[in-house]
């Protein structure tokens, strides 16, 4: 059961990483939204809140590495 939860959290973290990489391209298509919204941190904050701090920090590390 614990392995299943770990796999689920890993998949969700990968989903948040993908959202974090795609979201800037979507929001920059509308200039008013792109300048107003700080879209980079939303997926990282959601990941840290939903999955826990270590997953949020790991996602932040991978997001800054890209």
N, C-alpha and C positions, 0 to 999 in steps of 0.2 A: 504494500500500500504506500509506503514511503517513497519507493522508486517511482511510482505512478505520479505522485505529487511533484517530485523533482522534475520529471519529464514535462509535466504540464506547465510548471513555472518556467522552464527553459524555453518551451515553445512560445509562451506568452511574452517572454523577454525578447525573443527573436521577432515577434510580431511588433512589439513596441519599437524595436530598432528599425524595422522596415518602415513603420509609420514616420519615425523621426527622419529618415532619409528622403522619403517621398513628400512629406508635408511642405517643405520649403519650395519645391517645384510647383506645387498646386497653389500655394498662397501668393507666390510672386506673379502669377498670371493676372491677378487683380491688384494693381498698384496701391490702391487705397488700403486694402487689407494687408498687403505685404509690408507696408511702412508702419502700420499701426500695431500689428500683432507680433509678439515675440514668440514665434512658433517653435523655436529650437528646443525649448525646455519643457514643453507640454508633455511629450511622450516619456521623458525621463522622470518627471514628477509623478505622472500617473503610474509608471512602473514601480517606482519606489513606494508609492502609497498602496498599491494593490498587492504587489509581490513581496514587499519588504525592502529594508534599507540596503542589504548586500546586493540584491539584484539591481536596484536603482543605481548604486555606485558602479557596478560592473557595466551596466548599460551606458552610463556616462563616460566611463573609460573607453569603451568601444566606439561611442559616438564621437568623442574628441579625437580618436585615433584615425578615423576615416577622414 
